[in-house]
Amino acid sequence: MITGILTGIVLVNSMIIQYIETALAHARYDMIDDEEPFYGEVPELPGVWATGKTLEECRRNLVEVIDGWIIVRLRRGLPISPIDNCTIEELTGMDSGVRA
């Protein structure tokens, strides 16, 4: 039972990491007139954007925003747009091994 659960967790983490990396490959960056002048967004993901004092900080912040966006959408049962055929599929029917 525990091995199955751990395998499921590893698969979900792997899916999320691959999705974030694919989303970052689609990110667009720009300079804006702000204290954090680096701006990044992922056009395929509505509302996903971040800023930073450096490009690297902006990119790190964008990773956090994408991660949060995924979590909110999963918790609310909202669809997650595929990017380059990369998807996050909700695992259903996993047996947790917990019995009442």
N, C-alpha and C positions, 0 to 999 in steps of 0.2 A: 504493500500500500504506500509506504513512505517513498519508495523509489519512484512510483508512478507520479506522485505529487511533485517530487523534486524534478522529474523529467519535464512535467508540465510547466513548472516555474521557469526552468531553463529555456524551454521553447518560447514562452511568452517574452522573457527578457531578450532573447535573441531576435524575435520578431520586432520588438520595440526598438532595439538598437539599430537594426537594419533599416527600419522605417525612418528613424531620426537621421541617419546618415544619408539616406536617399533624399529626404526633405532638405537637408543642408546643401546637397549638390544642386538643388533648384533655387536656393536662396539668392536674393538680389540685394546688393548693398549699395548704399548711397551716403553722401555726406549731407548733413543738415546743420542749420544754424542753431546749436544747442550746446549745453554744457557737456553732453555726451553726443558728440557730432557724428558718430558712426551709427547708421540706421540699417537694419536688415529685416527682410520679410520673406515669407515663402508664399508666393502668389496662389499656389494650389490649396493653401490652408487659410480659410477666412479668419481674419483677426489675429493671425500669428505674426508678430513683429517684436523687435527688441532694439535697444540702443546700447551704446557703450563708449567709453573714453578712447578705446582703441578698437581696431577691427577684431582682434582676438577676444577682447572682453565682450564685444557685441555678439560675436559667434557663440561664446559660452552662454551668454544670456539667452540667445535664440534657442539653444539646446534645451534650456530650462523651460522656456515658454512652450516649445513643441511638446516636451514631456508632459507638462501640465495640461495642455490642450488635449492630448491623447487620454489622460486620466479622466478629465471631465467628460469627454465624449463617451468613454467606456462606461463610466458610472451612470450616465443619463441614458444609455442605450441609443446614442446618436451614431449615425454612420461616420466612418472614417474614410475619407477620400483616398483611393489608391493613387500612388505616385509611381510612374514607370512600372506598373504592374506589381509594385510592392504594397502589400496590404497587412493589416493587423486583423486577424480573425479571432473573434471571441471564442474562447474554449468553453463549451457547454457540456454538461453531462459528466464532468470530472467527478469521480468518486473520491471524497476526502478521506474516507476510511473512518470517519467519526460516526459512531452509532449511539442512539439515544437509549 
